[in-house]
Structures are given as C-alpha cells and as structure tokens.
Amino acid sequence: MLGFAVAGLCAYAADLGLFLWLRGPAGLDPLTAKGLSFLAGCTVAYTGNALGTYRRGRAGGSRLRQYGIFFAVNVAGAAVQLLCIAVSHYGLGLTSRRADTISGAGVGMALATVLRFWGTRTLVFRTEGRQTSWTG
C-alpha cells in the first residue's frame, strides 16, 4: 500500500505542477490544462505502479492494454470526485469554496482512492493466481 501511495503522491505532484504551468505561463484554458495534466498524472502513476509497486504482479498482456485499463480506472476515480462535488453543491446546496473542497478533495478523494487501489490491484496488475475479488 505504501508503494501505491508514493506513486499516487508523485502523480498528484505531476498533475498539479503541470496544471499550474499550463494555466499560468503556457496560457491554456482550464479544461485543456486539466485534461493534459490528468493524462500526465495517470502516466506517472502507471509508471510508478508498473515499475515499483506491482513490478512482480504482471499477468501478461501488453503494457498499452494495461495502461488503457489503468486510465479507465483513474477516469472512474475522477468521476467519483466530480459526483461528490455535484451532490454536495447542487443536491445539498452547499455552495461555498470550502464545501466544494471538502466534498471533492476530501470525501471524493478518499472514495476515489479506494476505487483506484481496488481497480489497480484487481484489474490492472492482477496475477494469474489472484482472484478478482475484494478478498483476492
């Protein structure tokens, strides 16, 4: 779990740093900047997990296919964060910046991290002997 966390922190730093640079000096719009920084963060996280955390757990298949599944798991995690913000902001009427931060970066990030850990372990870097279940 520690390796997963380290890869995630490196990915977060790459995502945030690139986003800030693309929004600032590069002058890109926020959605393009976030899309590119999200892709970079996913690539850093995949590389860290493939070469570090799960280096012994490769079950076969191409790295490109693994990355595609990894990317899909991360998109699902991002959707969980967005859903938490939407429920809080639009459903519950909690519209302050603080409420958006708590729902997206707090509750949403916690739920998304659980989903990403499970998805990475069971769908991306599973081994032949490991079942694809919560207990696997």
KATACOR-V795903 format. One record per residue. RES is the residue in one letter. PSI is psi in degrees with one decimal (none if undefined). OMEGA is omega as a letter, one per 20 degrees, with the letter a starting at -180 (* if undefined). Layout:
RES | PSI | OMEGA
RES | PSI | OMEGA
This chain:
M | -33.2 | r
L | -43.0 | r
G | -40.1 | r
F | -42.5 | r
A | -42.0 | r
V | -44.8 | r
A | -40.1 | r
G | -40.9 | r
L | -40.7 | r
C | -41.0 | r
A | -41.7 | r
Y | -44.2 | r
A | -42.5 | r
A | -44.3 | r
D | -53.1 | a
L | -46.3 | a
G | -45.3 | r
L | -40.9 | r
F | -47.7 | a
L | -40.4 | r
W | -43.7 | a
L | -35.8 | r
R | -34.5 | a
G | -97.8 | a
P | -36.8 | a
A | -23.9 | r
G | 25.2 | r
L | 157.7 | r
D | 159.6 | a
P | -37.3 | a
L | -41.4 | r
T | -44.3 | r
A | -44.3 | a
K | -38.4 | r
G | -45.4 | r
L | -40.1 | a
S | -34.0 | r
F | -43.9 | r
L | -43.2 | r
A | -43.8 | r
G | -41.7 | r
C | -40.4 | a
T | -42.6 | r
V | -44.3 | a
A | -43.6 | r
Y | -46.9 | a
T | -44.9 | r
G | -40.7 | r
N | -40.3 | a
A | -39.1 | a
L | -14.2 | a
G | -86.9 | a
T | -48.3 | a
Y | 28.5 | a
R | -27.8 | r
R | -4.7 | a
G | 16.2 | a
R | 122.3 | a
A | -0.4 | a
G | -179.0 | a
G | 167.4 | a
S | 153.5 | r
R | -35.1 | r
L | -41.6 | r
R | -43.5 | r
Q | -45.4 | a
Y | -39.7 | r
G | -43.5 | r
I | -41.7 | r
F | -44.4 | r
F | -43.8 | r
A | -40.4 | r
V | -40.5 | r
N | -35.1 | r
V | -41.1 | r
A | -40.4 | r
G | -42.4 | r
A | -37.9 | r
A | -37.4 | r
V | -44.4 | r
Q | -43.9 | r
L | -39.3 | r
L | -40.5 | r
C | -42.3 | r
I | -45.4 | a
A | -44.4 | r
V | -46.6 | a
S | -49.8 | a
H | -51.1 | a
Y | -35.0 | a
G | -44.2 | a
L | -9.1 | r
G | 18.6 | r
L | 92.0 | a
T | 5.2 | a
S | 162.1 | r
R | -38.1 | r
R | -44.2 | r
A | -41.7 | r
D | -40.5 | r
T | -44.8 | a
I | -44.3 | a
S | -38.1 | a
G | -52.1 | a
A | -15.1 | r
G | -81.3 | a
V | -48.1 | a
G | -43.2 | r
M | -39.9 | r
A | -48.5 | r
L | -42.0 | a
A | -36.1 | r
T | -41.3 | r
V | -46.0 | r
L | -44.8 | a
R | -41.4 | r
F | -49.4 | r
W | -48.5 | a
G | -41.0 | r
T | -42.8 | a
R | -41.2 | a
T | -27.7 | a
L | -32.9 | a
V | -52.8 | a
F | 35.6 | r
R | 152.1 | r
T | 165.1 | a
E | -37.6 | a
G | -14.2 | a
R | 129.9 | r
Q | 157.8 | r
T | 59.8 | r
S | 171.9 | a
W | -28.1 | a
T | -12.3 | a
G | none | *
